[in-house]
Amino acid sequence: MRIREATVADRAAIVRIARASFDRVYAFFAVRGMRHAWPFLVAEDGTSINQGFLEGILFRGTPPIGYVYFVAVDPRARGMGSGRALVQESLRLFRSRGADRVFAAVSKDNDPSMHLFESLGFERVARRVLWRWYRWRGLSVQMRMLLAPHEVLLARTFTDLPPASPQEVSRAS
Ligand SMILES: CC(C)(COP(=O)(O)OP(=O)(O)OC[C@H]1O[C@@H](n2cnc3c(N)ncnc32)[C@H](O)[C@@H]1OP(=O)(O)O)[C@@H](O)C(=O)NCCC(=O)NCCS
């Protein structure tokens, strides 16, 4: 399996996977999110068939904040490591842009997704951490995350990076 950047040619497969993976509202936002996603990744098998995708958002500022907006794998290709490989590559890319944390939002009852993120070091956090850690910028990021009431916020912190200084955080807000 290979993880690569998505191209225009992946659009039809991504729409199909989104519709097979999410309800109508989430699928709508996943399709719309393609326009501005970064990183925007696909997983393909040995025969170059698109098996899954990940849409991320990098919220600029000091420090930048990463967000895994959508990740989905074709129902026929699940359980074979694509989801893990997509999230891992997004973590590497977010980090390469200077993010010290990456967030994700998962429905409370979505066990596969919760296990996937927790196995990669994500921890459940209260939404108020966005205010505590990033002040006004955190509130604006929270609005753009489009969190639904039934979703749990998860955060993965790169602990081997020095934390942003308070000045840096307040300058960005
Ligand atoms: C969540 C999702 C992307 C996982 O993709 P996947 O390719 O099947 O996942 P992987 O094979 O890489 O598995 C990675 C880990 O996820 C967890 N996981 C995957 N499927 C699981 C399941 N059915 N039950 C419990 N945990 C599961 C496990 O922790 C697994 O690690 P392990 O194999 O070492 O136990 C996939 O189930 C999916 O597309 N779901 C629908 C869309 C969705 O809910 N997206 C998340 C919110 S945006």
Ligand as a Chemical Component Dictionary entry (heavy atoms), coordinates in Angstrom:
data_LIG
# 
_chem_comp.id                   LIG 
_chem_comp.type                 NON-POLYMER 
_chem_comp.pdbx_formal_charge   0 
_chem_comp.three_letter_code    LIG 
# 
loop_
_chem_comp_atom.comp_id 
_chem_comp_atom.atom_id 
_chem_comp_atom.alt_atom_id 
_chem_comp_atom.type_symbol 
_chem_comp_atom.charge 
_chem_comp_atom.model_Cartn_x 
_chem_comp_atom.model_Cartn_y 
_chem_comp_atom.model_Cartn_z 
_chem_comp_atom.pdbx_ordinal 
LIG C1  C1  C 0 -11.889 4.503  10.788 1  
LIG C2  C2  C 0 -11.370 3.915  9.467  2  
LIG C3  C3  C 0 -10.806 5.040  8.598  3  
LIG C4  C4  C 0 -10.229 2.918  9.791  4  
LIG O1  O1  O 0 -9.633  2.495  8.562  5  
LIG P1  P1  P 0 -8.964  1.040  8.389  6  
LIG O2  O2  O 0 -8.146  1.070  7.160  7  
LIG O3  O3  O 0 -10.004 0.011  8.498  8  
LIG O4  O4  O 0 -8.046  0.991  9.694  9  
LIG P2  P2  P 0 -6.695  0.141  9.874  10 
LIG O5  O5  O 0 -6.824  -1.182 9.181  11 
LIG O6  O6  O 0 -5.540  0.993  9.498  12 
LIG O7  O7  O 0 -6.709  -0.102 11.446 13 
LIG C5  C5  C 0 -6.037  0.781  12.307 14 
LIG C6  C6  C 0 -6.574  0.645  13.719 15 
LIG O8  O8  O 0 -7.920  1.110  13.748 16 
LIG C7  C7  C 0 -8.651  0.364  14.724 17 
LIG N1  N1  N 0 -9.741  -0.359 14.050 18 
LIG C8  C8  C 0 -9.908  -0.500 12.716 19 
LIG N2  N2  N 0 -11.044 -1.185 12.480 20 
LIG C9  C9  C 0 -11.591 -1.466 13.678 21 
LIG C10 C10 C 0 -12.769 -2.102 14.099 22 
LIG N3  N3  N 0 -13.641 -2.628 13.223 23 
LIG N4  N4  N 0 -13.026 -2.196 15.425 24 
LIG C11 C11 C 0 -12.176 -1.666 16.325 25 
LIG N5  N5  N 0 -11.034 -1.025 15.980 26 
LIG C12 C12 C 0 -10.750 -0.940 14.677 27 
LIG C13 C13 C 0 -7.662  -0.587 15.353 28 
LIG O9  O9  O 0 -7.069  0.058  16.481 29 
LIG C14 C14 C 0 -6.646  -0.745 14.256 30 
LIG O10 O10 O 0 -5.390  -1.126 14.734 31 
LIG P3  P3  P 0 -5.011  -2.699 14.880 32 
LIG O11 O11 O 0 -5.285  -3.304 13.529 33 
LIG O12 O12 O 0 -3.566  -2.655 15.232 34 
LIG O13 O13 O 0 -5.899  -3.225 15.938 35 
LIG C15 C15 C 0 -12.501 3.128  8.722  36 
LIG O14 O14 O 0 -13.116 2.224  9.628  37 
LIG C16 C16 C 0 -13.567 4.021  8.104  38 
LIG O15 O15 O 0 -13.434 4.471  6.967  39 
LIG N6  N6  N 0 -14.665 4.287  8.853  40 
LIG C17 C17 C 0 -15.757 5.113  8.338  41 
LIG C18 C18 C 0 -15.375 6.582  8.257  42 
LIG C19 C19 C 0 -15.066 7.157  9.629  43 
LIG O16 O16 O 0 -15.738 6.877  10.599 44 
LIG N7  N7  N 0 -13.996 7.982  9.708  45 
LIG C20 C20 C 0 -13.507 8.564  10.946 46 
LIG C21 C21 C 0 -14.115 9.871  11.291 47 
LIG S1  S1  S 0 -13.645 11.178 10.173 48 
# 
loop_
_chem_comp_bond.comp_id 
_chem_comp_bond.atom_id_1 
_chem_comp_bond.atom_id_2 
_chem_comp_bond.value_order 
_chem_comp_bond.pdbx_ordinal 
LIG C1  C2  SING 1  
LIG C2  C3  SING 2  
LIG C2  C4  SING 3  
LIG C2  C15 SING 4  
LIG C4  O1  SING 5  
LIG O1  P1  SING 6  
LIG P1  O2  DOUB 7  
LIG P1  O3  SING 8  
LIG P1  O4  SING 9  
LIG O4  P2  SING 10 
LIG P2  O5  DOUB 11 
LIG P2  O6  SING 12 
LIG P2  O7  SING 13 
LIG O7  C5  SING 14 
LIG C5  C6  SING 15 
LIG C6  O8  SING 16 
LIG C6  C14 SING 17 
LIG O8  C7  SING 18 
LIG C7  N1  SING 19 
LIG C7  C13 SING 20 
LIG N1  C8  SING 21 
LIG N1  C12 SING 22 
LIG C8  N2  DOUB 23 
LIG N2  C9  SING 24 
LIG C9  C10 SING 25 
LIG C9  C12 DOUB 26 
LIG C10 N3  SING 27 
LIG C10 N4  DOUB 28 
LIG N4  C11 SING 29 
LIG C11 N5  DOUB 30 
LIG N5  C12 SING 31 
LIG C13 O9  SING 32 
LIG C13 C14 SING 33 
LIG C14 O10 SING 34 
LIG O10 P3  SING 35 
LIG P3  O11 DOUB 36 
LIG P3  O12 SING 37 
LIG P3  O13 SING 38 
LIG C15 O14 SING 39 
LIG C15 C16 SING 40 
LIG C16 O15 DOUB 41 
LIG C16 N6  SING 42 
LIG N6  C17 SING 43 
LIG C17 C18 SING 44 
LIG C18 C19 SING 45 
LIG C19 O16 DOUB 46 
LIG C19 N7  SING 47 
LIG N7  C20 SING 48 
LIG C20 C21 SING 49 
LIG C21 S1  SING 50 
# 
